[in-house]
């Protein structure tokens, strides 16, 4: 695979590694971005291995609460300008309200909104606003108490990041603090048991290679891996993380002090995981010139 300058730049931006190190990592891994990140981490050359979802699509996430249930709905648009459109915002608000009583995304699309289904309403709005839009995701949580939070709200109950937190027990104030924590820290899972096994295996493989490169005895290496995996789990799981409101406590300890149990959370960010095609500016100008 050809190692392009754009690929090297992407790896540099992702890991903070130097240009030559990024190029060597891509060469060694035949252009595989994930493998190149791991290669750099193994060599201790990645300053940060946080590979966030690439946010390329625009739009809004709206949250809505019902009795013991909360939902977050993502509606995408082509430009950020549409997200500030009052007509678009009202449509997204209606979708979120309808989602409270919908079982899933398909059921939401079929829900009636004043004589039109949600899907038909979206199609009609595309024609009115003149920009392509999509109802992409719906996430629902249930619990004794469900709390919502929107980070950097564009309007009431909607913005770029929507968070839901479900509790066993009743402490909305604490639930909101946890929701704000989730928005800021973006944990990978609730606890160690919920973490993607592939993610755990990949991290353990990297840590194992790092430990073996130390040249220490096998029994010492095993202890090193065990300690580093414990630290990793405390960093990526919500219950194991230091609580942003009181870093002296883990989120699990803070929940115990608040008299509740956190049973679930959801964090939905606009455009998460969607890649927008990036075209070379000179090529784009040339294409326009050709008509």
C-alpha positions in Angstrom: 0.0 0.0 0.0 1.3 3.5 -0.9 2.2 5.5 2.2 0.8 9.0 1.3 1.6 12.3 3.0 -2.1 12.5 4.1 -1.8 9.1 5.8 1.4 10.1 7.6 -0.3 13.4 8.8 -3.3 11.5 10.1 -1.1 9.2 12.1 0.9 12.1 13.5 -2.3 13.9 14.5 -3.7 10.8 16.1 -0.5 9.8 18.1 1.6 13.0 18.4 4.5 11.0 17.0 7.2 12.6 14.8 6.9 12.6 11.0 9.6 10.0 10.3 8.4 7.8 13.1 4.9 7.9 11.7 6.1 7.1 8.2 8.2 4.2 9.5 5.2 2.8 11.5 3.0 2.9 8.4 5.7 1.3 6.3 6.2 -1.5 8.9 2.5 -2.2 9.0 1.7 -1.8 5.3 -0.4 1.3 5.8 -2.7 -0.3 8.5 -3.6 2.7 10.7 -4.6 0.7 13.8 -1.5 -1.5 13.5 0.7 1.6 13.0 -0.7 3.2 16.2 0.0 0.0 18.1 3.5 -0.2 16.6 4.3 3.4 17.8 2.9 2.7 21.2 5.0 -0.5 21.5 8.1 1.5 20.7 7.1 4.2 23.1 6.8 6.8 20.3 3.1 7.6 20.6 2.5 10.6 22.8 -1.2 9.9 22.9 -3.1 6.8 21.6 -6.5 8.3 21.8 -8.2 7.5 18.6 -11.5 9.5 18.8 -14.4 9.0 16.4 -13.9 11.2 13.4 -16.6 13.8 13.4 -17.3 14.7 9.8 -21.1 14.9 9.7 -23.1 17.9 11.1 -26.5 18.1 12.8 -27.8 17.8 16.4 -28.3 15.3 19.2 -31.5 15.8 21.2 -32.4 14.1 24.5 -35.8 13.5 26.0 -37.1 11.9 29.2 -40.1 9.9 30.1 -41.1 7.9 33.2 -38.1 5.8 34.0 -36.8 6.1 30.4 -34.5 8.5 28.5 -33.6 8.7 24.8 -31.0 10.4 22.7 -31.6 10.9 19.0 -29.1 12.0 16.4 -30.2 13.8 13.2 -27.5 14.7 10.7 -27.3 17.5 8.2 -24.7 18.4 5.6 -23.7 21.7 7.2 -23.4 23.1 10.7 -25.5 26.1 9.5 -28.6 23.9 9.3 -28.1 22.8 13.0 -28.8 26.4 13.9 -32.0 26.6 11.8 -35.1 26.9 14.1 -37.2 24.8 11.7 -34.6 22.0 11.8 -34.3 22.2 15.6 -38.1 21.9 16.0 -38.1 18.8 13.9 -35.3 17.2 15.9 -37.2 18.1 19.1 -40.3 16.4 17.9 -38.3 13.3 16.9 -36.8 13.1 20.4 -40.2 13.4 22.0 -41.6 10.7 19.8 -38.6 8.4 20.6 -39.6 8.2 24.3 -42.4 5.8 23.3 -40.6 4.1 20.4 -39.0 0.7 20.9 -36.1 1.3 18.4 -35.0 3.4 15.5 -37.3 1.6 13.0 -40.3 2.0 15.2 -39.4 5.7 15.6 -39.2 6.2 11.8 -42.7 4.7 11.6 -44.2 6.9 14.4 -47.0 9.2 13.4 -46.3 13.0 13.7 -49.5 14.8 12.9 -50.5 12.8 9.9 -47.0 12.0 8.6 -44.5 9.4 9.9 -41.2 10.6 11.3 -39.5 9.3 8.1 -41.9 11.2 5.8 -41.5 14.3 7.9 -37.8 14.1 7.4 -38.1 13.7 3.7 -40.4 16.7 3.5 -38.0 18.8 5.5 -35.2 17.9 3.2 -37.2 19.4 0.3 -38.0 22.5 2.4 -34.6 23.2 3.8 -32.8 22.1 0.6 -30.1 20.0 2.3 -29.7 16.2 2.8 -30.5 15.0 6.3 -30.6 11.6 8.0 -32.1 10.2 11.2 -29.0 8.2 12.1 -29.3 6.9 15.7 -31.6 6.4 18.6 -30.3 5.3 22.0 -32.6 4.5 25.0 -31.9 3.8 28.7 -34.2 2.7 31.5 -33.9 2.9 35.2 -35.4 4.1 38.5 -34.0 7.5 37.6 -32.7 8.6 34.1 -30.9 11.9 33.8 -29.9 13.7 30.6 -27.3 16.3 29.9 -26.4 18.2 26.7 -22.9 19.7 26.3 -22.8 23.1 24.6 -26.5 23.2 23.9 -27.6 24.8 20.6 -31.1 24.9 22.0 -33.1 23.5 24.9 -32.3 19.7 25.1 -30.1 19.5 22.0 -26.5 20.1 21.0 -23.4 18.3 19.7 -23.1 15.8 22.6 -26.0 14.2 24.4 -25.6 12.0 27.5 -28.0 9.7 29.4 -27.3 8.2 32.8 -29.5 5.5 34.4 -29.5 5.0 38.2 -30.9 2.5 40.6 -32.2 4.9 43.3 -33.1 8.6 43.2 -30.5 11.3 43.1 -30.9 13.5 40.0 -28.3 16.0 41.1 -25.7 13.3 41.3 -26.9 11.7 38.1 -26.3 15.0 36.3 -22.8 15.3 37.7 -22.1 11.8 36.3 -23.6 12.8 32.9 -21.3 15.8 32.8 -18.4 13.5 33.7 -19.3 11.2 30.8 -19.5 14.1 28.4 -16.1 15.2 29.3 -14.2 12.0 29.8 -16.0 9.7 27.3 -15.5 6.3 29.0 -15.4 3.2 26.9 -17.8 1.1 29.1 -19.6 1.1 32.4 -17.3 -1.5 34.0 -14.6 -4.0 33.1 -17.1 -6.7 32.4 -18.8 -4.5 29.7 -15.6 -3.6 27.9 -15.1 -4.9 24.3 -13.0 -8.1 24.6 -11.1 -7.1 21.4 -10.2 -3.8 22.9 -8.9 -5.5 26.1 -6.9 -8.0 24.0 -5.4 -5.4 21.8 -4.3 -3.3 24.8 -2.9 -6.3 26.6 -0.9 -7.2 23.5 0.6 -3.7 23.3 1.4 -3.6 27.1 3.0 -7.1 26.8 5.3 -6.0 24.0 6.2 -2.9 25.9 7.0 -4.9 29.0 9.1 -7.5 27.1 11.2 -4.8 25.5 12.3 -3.9 29.1 14.4 -7.1 29.1 13.3 -7.9 32.7 12.6 -11.4 34.0 9.3 -13.1 33.0 7.9 -13.0 36.5 8.6 -9.3 36.7 7.0 -8.8 33.3 3.8 -10.6 34.4 3.5 -8.2 37.3 4.2 -5.2 35.1 1.4 -6.3 32.7 -1.0 -6.9 35.5 -0.4 -3.5 37.0 -0.6 -1.7 33.7 -3.9 -3.5 32.8 -5.4 -2.5 36.1 -4.4 1.1 35.4 -5.8 0.9 31.9 -9.2 -0.4 33.2 -9.4 2.4 35.7 -8.9 4.9 33.0 -11.4 3.6 30.4 -14.3 2.3 32.5 -16.8 4.8 34.0 -17.0 3.1 37.4 -13.2 2.9 37.7 -12.4 6.5 36.7 -11.6 9.3 39.1 -14.7 11.4 39.4 -14.3 14.8 37.9 -16.2 16.4 40.7 -14.0 14.8 43.3 -10.9 13.1 41.9 -10.2 11.6 45.3 -13.0 9.2 44.7 -13.8 6.8 41.8 -17.2 7.2 40.2 -18.2 3.9 41.8 -17.2 5.3 45.3 -19.0 8.6 44.6 -22.2 6.7 43.6 -22.0 4.7 46.8 -21.7 7.9 48.9 -24.7 9.3 46.9 -26.8 6.3 47.8 -27.3 5.1 44.2 -26.0 2.6 41.7 -25.2 3.6 38.2 -26.7 0.9 35.9 -26.0 2.4 32.5 -24.9 5.4 30.4 -25.0 6.5 26.8 -22.9 9.2 25.1 -24.0 10.3 21.6 -21.8 12.8 19.7 -22.9 14.2 16.4 -21.1 12.6 13.4 -19.2 10.1 15.6 -17.5 7.5 13.4 -18.6 9.1 10.1 -15.8 10.1 7.7 -16.3 12.9 5.3 -14.5 12.5 2.0 -11.7 15.0 1.9 -10.6 16.2 -1.5 -7.3 17.9 -2.4 -8.1 21.6 -2.8 -6.1 21.9 -6.1 -7.9 18.9 -7.5 -11.3 20.4 -6.4 -10.5 23.6 -8.2 -9.4 21.7 -11.3 -12.6 19.7 -11.3 -14.7 22.9 -11.1 -12.7 24.5 -13.9 -13.4 21.6 -16.2 -17.1 22.0 -15.5 
